[in-house]
Amino acid sequence: MFAWFESLITPFPDTKLTQPPKGVFAFCLHFSKGIWPVLACVSVLAACIAMLEVSLFGYMGQLVDWFSTRDPATFIAEEQTSLIIMGLILVVILPILVITQSFLTHQALLGNYPMRIRWMAHQYILSQSLSFFQDEFAGRVATKIMQTALAVRETVMKLLDLMVYICVYFISIVVMVFATDPMLALPFVIWLVVYVTILRAILPKLKRVSKNQADARSIMTGRIIDSYTNIMTVKLFSHSAREATYAKEGMDGFLQTVHPQMRLVTVLYGCVWFSNALLVLSVTALAISLWTDSLVSGGALAITVSLALRLNGMSQWIMWEVSSIFENIGTVQDGINSLSVPIEIQDHSSAKQLTIAGGAIAINQVTFAYQTHTGNAVEVFQSLNLQIKAGEKVGLVGRSGSGKSTLVNLLMRFYDLQSGSIEIDGQAITMVQQESLRSHISMVTQDTSLMHRSVRDNILYGRSDATEDEMIAAAKQAEAYEFIQQLSDSKGRTGFDAHVGERGVKLSGGQRQRIAIARVMLKDAPILILDEATSALDSEVE
């Protein structure tokens, strides 16, 4: 049964990638596609549970009246049907509804729902252009995905589950009390107006603070991860104290959002508590007054006071739940700023697979400039022309910053041109699919970065379906086989199974370059680009 409920929602849907909407609720709807039947069931069950729970208070009032008016000798016989119905609600119907809702909530939604959001958001972010990642902390983006997924889940589930439960519960209370005596319903209605006024005054401020807090949290996390990722540079320049200060600034920025949040919470808590005390006092006083005038029964008095006390306890919980909704909405708004960014480099609607015959490259009248955040353009190329024939080896020589790596990035279509065209065997790269284009080009960059995985995984990244013999042959071609055999990590894995650490930090620069070269040799693409790919190798290996 557990497995059946867990299978109701697919955590890794095969959906078409589209830009998430900018609005909060549209954003939540976008990531909730395909799970609305489950959410609707949870919402309906919450409404049924609320009505049945309130009905039990009505039965309690009836019991009080029965105890004062019925003959104990004939009580069971006279009220047998009502007692059976009460027992069925308490022992059979309510448990079935609560357990079913628990299965839907805990097995179907709590785990699968946020994982589904993370999967969809991660796929979309992976499709972003290179410039997106150059402008963001990697840790900051990852944090946004993690916390936004949970915030969307909490926002949607609290609105459709808890808020439905609360609304139905309160309406049922008012209806039941009104049926007893319309005067008794008046304090509840007045309390609701006061309660909603308090929430409307404070919660929007709490939402704004929560949005700032979510952004401050991601900045703090990004700064800490940035220091850890570049720990070698930190150690080389003896800047541990500076990095601690850098992280402290981020932590202090986060703390500056916590204090205003806690102030608002304290004010909210005090106001709600005071209004609750007035509710209980006014309801009790009014009920006693009506009872002393023989206008209501003792059972009605018991129902009204019990419901007021129940509402007093619930209002604290309601306050935190509503506050949580607004906090999560603030987190979602912050996540939208990163996760709803349009993809800059996209395939043309009629883009095709790249077909390579010889691999001739034509760069025609290319003009390109980097766009800065201030709106200025830093021009790199103006009407550049370059022809590379099929099978030809060409070396680009120039001073640092002259645009050699930029030209390579344009060929890989990491950026789009301002004007001109780049063609491979007569096919404009803007008219072929990006995945197809890059699958036909092997490249070793000057900043060799490896995955935090095994040597095997890093080499097979070039061609995942390669055999063991092909992988070993590529390693030998790159003069990497000998040192790979001697590798080991902290978990006892050796050789090709040894892990290389984050970005390959456990290896020397030359070892990283040789593994990167082995990777492109295994890929064996028609076009090979080496961007200072042997800068860390000795002359013999080179």
C-alpha atoms as one frame of an Amber mdcrd trajectory, in Angstrom:
protein
   0.000   0.000   0.000   2.835   2.392   0.819   4.403   1.758  -2.591   1.087
   2.369  -4.376   0.634   5.801  -2.809   4.311   6.621  -3.431   3.809   5.840
  -7.130   0.925   8.303  -7.558   3.344  11.137  -8.388   6.295  10.777 -10.760
   9.271  12.620  -9.234  11.174  12.784 -12.549   8.629  13.682 -15.255   9.593
  13.716 -18.910   8.253  17.178 -19.683   9.127  19.800 -22.271  11.351  22.523
 -20.820   9.659  25.921 -20.762  10.464  29.124 -18.911   8.646  29.239 -15.548
   6.222  32.182 -15.208   7.179  35.290 -13.238   4.059  35.465 -11.040   4.089
  33.586  -7.730   0.907  31.587  -8.208   1.529  31.007 -11.922   5.006  29.795
 -10.936   3.486  27.371  -8.414   0.935  26.169 -10.987   3.733  25.585 -13.507
   5.544  23.208 -11.160   2.321  21.534  -9.997   1.200  20.227 -13.381   0.281
  16.570 -13.256  -0.330  16.344  -9.503  -3.608  18.257  -9.181  -5.747  15.105
  -8.705  -3.738  14.219  -5.586  -3.858  17.796  -4.277  -7.626  17.938  -4.890
  -8.154  14.704  -2.942  -6.142  16.065  -0.005  -8.203  19.272  -0.076 -11.560
  17.441  -0.123 -10.454  15.142   2.693  -9.366  18.160   4.764 -12.832  19.721
   4.355 -14.589  16.476   5.359 -12.353  16.009   8.410 -13.018  19.593   9.545
 -16.809  19.201   9.304 -16.807  15.878  11.144 -14.567  17.201  13.920 -16.917
  20.140  14.518 -19.897  17.770  14.466 -18.368  15.926  17.427 -18.689  19.133
  19.475 -22.387  19.159  18.565 -22.722  15.613  19.834 -20.939  16.632  23.039
 -23.548  19.359  23.599 -26.302  16.847  22.990 -24.719  14.516  25.548 -24.763
  17.290  28.152 -28.473  17.883  27.476 -29.213  14.160  27.542 -27.460  13.707
  30.874 -29.628  16.416  32.428 -32.965  15.398  30.894 -32.908  11.672  30.150
 -33.746   8.817  32.493 -30.554   6.734  32.945 -32.612   3.543  32.789 -33.948
   4.290  29.293 -31.118   6.512  27.987 -29.391   3.854  25.843 -32.615   2.666
  24.265 -33.806   6.194  23.471 -30.541   7.502  21.965 -29.083   4.283  20.586
 -29.078   5.451  16.958 -27.388   8.771  17.760 -24.760   7.042  19.890 -23.994
   4.537  17.111 -23.610   7.358  14.569 -21.318   9.223  16.982 -19.242   6.084
  17.509 -18.974   5.391  13.776 -17.768   8.944  13.113 -15.229   8.766  15.929
 -13.908   5.221  15.465 -14.456   4.404  11.769 -15.099   7.348   9.445 -12.654
   9.910  10.875  -9.750   7.418  11.166 -10.283   6.265   7.563 -10.295   9.854
   6.278  -7.293  10.885   8.395  -5.233   7.816   7.434  -6.066   8.240   3.732
  -5.065  11.899   3.876  -1.870  10.914   5.699  -0.990   8.434   2.943  -1.574
  11.067   0.255   0.375  13.710   2.166   3.342  11.729   3.454   3.736   9.026
   0.815   2.621  10.815  -2.359   3.369  14.507  -1.818   5.973  15.406   0.794
   8.840  13.577  -0.914   7.843  13.415  -4.579   6.449  16.944  -4.973   9.615
  18.939  -4.120  11.808  16.404  -5.932   9.664  16.895  -9.034  10.186  20.666
  -8.753  13.955  20.268  -8.252  14.169  17.980 -11.282  12.229  20.350 -13.548
  14.131  23.420 -12.312  17.505  21.662 -12.601  16.800  20.618 -16.184  15.826
  24.176 -17.068  18.906  25.680 -15.387  21.176  23.202 -17.212  19.844  24.655
 -20.465  20.919  28.168 -19.498  23.689  29.845 -21.435  27.259  29.977 -20.144
  26.918  33.656 -19.203  24.178  32.797 -16.698  26.580  30.659 -14.660  29.391
  33.178 -15.019  27.227  35.814 -13.325  26.027  33.629 -10.431  27.511  31.724
  -7.496  27.059  28.014  -8.214  26.150  27.509  -4.546  23.639  30.352  -4.725
  21.838  28.794  -7.707  21.803  25.365  -6.045  20.418  26.893  -2.840  17.676
  28.662  -4.806  16.604  25.359  -6.378  16.582  23.526  -3.038  14.734  26.143
  -0.984  12.321  27.192  -3.755  11.194  23.582  -4.251  10.304  23.284  -0.567
   8.683  26.737  -0.543   6.425  25.887  -3.519   5.394  22.626  -1.856   4.615
  24.338   1.442   2.708  27.193  -0.218   0.499  24.957  -2.363  -0.112  22.276
   0.266  -0.889  24.734   3.050  -3.338  26.624   0.839  -5.127  23.505  -0.419
  -4.921  21.440   2.768  -4.564  23.521   5.921  -6.333  26.653   4.695  -9.276
  24.602   3.405  -9.394  22.774   6.743  -9.283  26.055   8.684 -11.939  27.799
   6.559 -14.351  24.856   6.644 -13.724  24.405  10.371 -14.529  28.036  11.175
 -17.603  28.126   8.904 -18.860  24.938  10.564 -18.321  26.512  14.005 -20.300
  29.636  13.083 -23.123  27.588  11.521 -23.373  25.313  14.568 -23.302  28.177
  17.075 -25.745  30.218  14.962 -28.140  27.251  14.932 -27.945  27.202  18.732
 -28.519  30.952  19.121 -27.686  33.700  16.590 -26.411  35.962  19.384 -23.704
  33.434  20.284 -22.295  33.575  16.745 -21.686  37.336  16.972 -18.446  37.179
  19.064 -16.995  34.633  16.631 -17.708  36.876  13.640 -16.251  39.943  15.394
 -13.170  37.919  16.400 -12.712  36.810  12.780 -12.767  40.430  11.568 -10.186
  41.440  14.190  -8.039  38.372  13.479  -8.021  38.953   9.701  -7.239  42.657
  10.237  -4.208  41.753  12.362  -2.967  39.268   9.765  -3.491  41.709   6.878
  -1.522  44.385   8.705   1.489  42.244   9.612   1.807  39.363   7.126   2.614
  41.443   3.992   5.529  42.961   5.918   6.583  39.471   6.939   6.472  38.383
   3.283   8.798  41.215   2.241  11.226  40.395   5.040  11.131  36.696   4.077
  11.937  37.517   0.447  14.973  39.521   1.552  15.912  36.748   3.961  15.833
  34.082   1.243  18.128  36.198  -0.930  20.459  36.889   2.013  20.567  33.169
   2.832  21.573  32.231  -0.715  24.258  34.964  -0.743  25.624  33.704   2.576
  25.687  30.116   1.288  27.293  31.191  -1.996  30.087  33.049  -0.192  30.869
  30.097   2.057  30.886  27.634  -0.856  33.049  30.020  -2.910  35.687  30.007
  -0.156  35.626  26.213   0.114  35.756  25.732  -3.663  38.821  27.975  -3.953
  40.513  26.813  -0.755  43.864  26.392  -2.542  43.921  30.093  -3.439  42.882
  30.991   0.112  45.758  28.954   1.543  48.314  30.188  -1.003  47.679  33.819
  -0.137  47.149  33.225   3.608  43.743  34.875   3.450  41.800  32.701   5.897
  41.019  35.776   8.003  39.868  37.732   4.936  37.619  34.860   3.846  36.218
  34.613   7.366  35.381  38.330   7.185  33.879  37.852   3.704  31.645  35.051
   5.016  30.864  37.052   8.177  29.521  39.909   6.047  27.167  37.441   4.367
  26.134  35.962   7.725  25.565  39.426   9.178  23.467  40.370   6.153  21.344
  37.278   6.789  21.080  38.094  10.503  19.886  41.614   9.670  16.835  40.021
   8.037  16.191  37.680  10.976  15.814  40.422  13.615  13.035  42.354  11.766
  11.294  39.040  11.131  11.327  38.106  14.819  10.038  41.568  15.803   7.042
  41.137  13.508   6.421  37.642  14.879   6.435  38.939  18.465   3.933  41.701
  17.621   1.730  39.207  15.762   1.838  36.721  18.628   0.867  39.368  21.207
  -2.030  40.756  19.157  -3.480  37.317  18.405  -3.183  36.194  22.016  -5.019
  39.307  23.250  -7.831  38.897  20.688  -8.201  35.226  21.664  -8.545  36.111
  25.336 -11.302  38.596  24.472 -13.073  35.933  22.369 -13.135  33.349  25.169
 -14.220  35.953  27.731 -17.003  37.432  25.577 -18.357  34.053  24.429 -18.349
  32.627  27.955 -20.001  35.724  29.441 -22.664  35.852  26.709 -23.382  32.112
  26.939 -23.757  32.262  30.735 -26.038  35.292  30.407 -28.274  33.515  27.889
 -28.273  30.349  29.999 -29.269  32.206  33.172 -32.158  33.724  31.213 -33.109
  30.191  30.081 -32.592  31.176  26.459 -30.091  28.370  25.762 -29.574  24.930
  27.233 -26.613  23.677  29.198 -25.563  21.705  26.142 -25.472  24.870  24.034
 -23.382  26.534  26.732 -20.953  23.593  26.691 -20.723  23.610  22.876 -20.097
  27.357  22.623 -17.466  27.593  25.346 -15.713  24.424  24.097 -15.576  25.755
  20.545 -14.242  29.105  21.770 -11.486  27.327  23.706 -10.766  25.111  20.697
 -10.557  28.173  18.444  -8.278  29.851  20.981  -5.832  26.963  20.684  -6.209
  26.672  16.918  -5.639  30.375  16.300  -2.024  30.104  17.481  -1.470  27.258
  15.048  -3.348  29.135  12.304  -1.173  32.196  12.903   2.041  30.216  12.405
   0.664  28.418   9.361  -0.461  31.640   7.679   2.867  33.255   8.590   4.617
  30.259   7.061   2.617  30.662   3.846   3.693  34.291   3.504   7.300  33.411
   4.336   7.262  30.690   1.687   5.681  33.054  -0.834   8.590  35.417  -0.168
  11.034  32.566  -0.760   9.257  31.656  -4.010   9.431  35.286  -5.181  13.158
  35.296  -4.515  13.595  31.986  -6.356  11.695  33.311  -9.371  14.435  35.914
  -9.893  16.934  33.127 -10.661  14.780  30.249 -11.903  12.568  32.229 -14.305
  15.408  33.831 -16.251  14.846  33.342 -20.003  17.377  31.111 -21.759  19.646
  33.409 -23.756  20.972  30.909 -26.316  18.172  28.787 -27.765  17.885  26.445
 -30.714  16.071  27.814 -33.744  12.609  26.330 -34.234  13.819  24.616 -37.430
  17.283  23.652 -36.109  18.606  20.338 -37.445  21.327  17.866 -36.588  24.810
  18.914 -37.687  26.204  16.784 -40.510  29.984  16.853 -40.943  31.707  15.682
 -44.108  35.176  17.198 -43.793  34.883  19.713 -40.967  35.648  22.943 -42.853
  35.036  26.042 -40.727  34.122  29.433 -42.197  34.032  32.571 -40.038  32.399
  35.302 -42.095  32.309  39.000 -41.166  31.923  38.189 -37.472  31.290  41.066
 -35.087  30.999  40.334 -31.390  31.008  42.340 -28.156  30.465  41.335 -24.542
  27.517  43.095 -22.947  28.185  44.507 -19.469  25.583  44.900 -16.710  25.710
  48.669 -17.181  24.567  48.273 -20.783  27.948  49.041 -22.324  29.504  46.795
 -24.969  33.127  45.600 -24.908  33.974  44.899 -28.539  36.194  41.886 -29.256
  35.813  41.302 -33.010  34.855  43.606 -35.856  34.173  42.004 -39.276  36.469
  39.039 -38.575  37.037  36.560 -41.423  38.776  33.186 -41.113  38.681  30.090
 -43.295  39.846  26.692 -41.985  39.854  23.932 -44.581  38.846  20.350 -43.873
  41.726  18.436 -42.276  43.745  21.608 -41.740  45.555  22.341 -38.459  45.446
  26.008 -37.445  47.081  27.698 -34.483  45.844  31.027 -33.148  48.553  33.213
 -31.630  48.007  36.500 -29.836  48.502  38.370 -26.622  46.451  37.520 -23.544
  42.920  38.884 -23.803  43.037  39.331 -27.565  40.036  37.017 -28.090  41.492
  33.556 -28.811  39.289  31.798 -26.237  36.354  34.019 -27.188  36.585  32.829
 -30.790  36.503  29.227 -29.588  33.474  29.991 -27.395  31.698  31.521 -30.386
  32.408  28.397 -32.436  30.869  26.300 -29.627  27.941  28.784 -29.617  28.282
  29.673 -25.970  27.435  33.194 -27.142  25.543  34.550 -30.147  27.089  36.943
 -32.646  26.050  40.549 -33.146  26.499  40.074 -36.899  28.147  37.735 -39.370
  28.061  33.950 -39.353  30.052  30.851 -38.452  29.568  27.808 -40.657  30.754
  24.210 -40.467  30.687  22.460 -43.836  28.329  25.178 -45.057  25.893  24.843
 -42.146  25.364  27.937 -39.985  25.816  26.964 -36.344  22.720  29.014 -35.420
  20.631  26.641 -37.559  21.812  23.399 -35.953  20.943  22.016 -32.526  23.403
  23.034 -29.820  23.714  19.474 -28.492  24.484  18.229 -31.999  27.021  21.016
 -32.623  28.977  20.352 -29.437  28.844  16.593 -29.851  30.904  17.003 -33.051
  33.601  19.101 -31.367  36.157  17.921 -28.801  37.720  20.619 -26.675  40.295
  20.818 -23.896  40.175  24.183 -22.154  43.038  26.060 -20.527  41.214  25.824
 -17.182  40.915  22.056 -16.898  38.092  21.138 -14.546  37.128  17.591 -13.621
  33.953  16.271 -12.040  34.048  15.259  -8.361  33.745  11.632  -9.464  35.995
   8.721 -10.317  38.711   8.853 -12.984  36.629   6.337 -14.934  33.556   8.593
 -14.872  35.620  11.599 -15.964  37.172   9.829 -18.956  33.908   8.148 -19.969
  32.284  11.600 -19.918  33.679  11.860 -23.440  31.693   8.807 -24.593  29.597
   6.992 -22.020  29.105   3.865 -24.150  32.840   3.233 -24.631  34.249  -0.135
 -23.603  36.827  -0.673 -20.875  39.515  -1.367 -23.487  38.696   1.850 -25.373
  38.907   3.847 -22.139  42.293   2.338 -21.239  43.585   2.955 -24.770  42.580
   6.632 -24.530  44.322   6.933 -21.151  47.498   5.426 -22.613  47.361   7.774
 -25.614  47.180  10.716 -23.211  50.140   9.395 -21.186  47.794   9.099 -18.192
  47.578   5.337 -17.677  50.699   5.014 -15.513  49.781   7.625 -12.896  46.118
   6.528 -12.874  47.204   3.049 -11.797  48.902   4.574  -8.746  45.925   6.697
  -7.614  43.950   5.995  -4.437  41.458   7.982  -2.380  40.420   8.180   1.282
  37.803   5.446   0.848  40.273   2.899  -0.497  39.273   3.171  -4.160  42.204
   2.827  -6.517  43.130   3.302 -10.168  40.273   4.249 -12.460  37.823   3.980
  -9.530  39.641   6.588  -7.399  37.783   9.881  -6.983  39.622  13.049  -7.978
  38.011  15.557  -5.581  36.079  18.707  -6.407  37.208  20.091  -9.789  40.007
  17.460  -9.685  41.757  19.135  -6.755  43.535  15.916  -5.701  45.484  15.826
  -8.972  48.257  18.042 -10.280  47.588  20.412 -13.162  49.407  18.109 -15.574
  47.451  15.064 -14.411  44.156  16.899 -14.837  45.128  17.951 -18.351  46.075
  14.408 -19.330  42.736  13.053 -18.095  40.987  15.834 -20.030  42.980  14.896
 -23.144  42.078  11.220 -22.639  38.444  12.291 -22.444  38.507  14.090 -25.813
  40.480  11.243 -27.412  37.762   8.856 -26.315  35.108  11.199 -27.696  36.968
  11.225 -31.034  34.919  14.075 -32.536  35.628  15.309 -36.107  36.819  18.723
 -34.847  39.429  19.077 -32.097  40.123  22.326 -30.226  43.020  22.663 -27.800
  42.931  25.904 -25.808  46.381  25.864 -24.184  45.585  22.249 -23.386  49.193
  21.232 -22.678  50.280  24.255 -20.639  50.823  22.137 -17.509  52.633  19.243
 -19.229  56.355  18.692 -19.458  57.876  18.864 -22.937  58.356  15.096 -23.246
  54.697  14.284 -22.550  53.561  17.224 -24.678
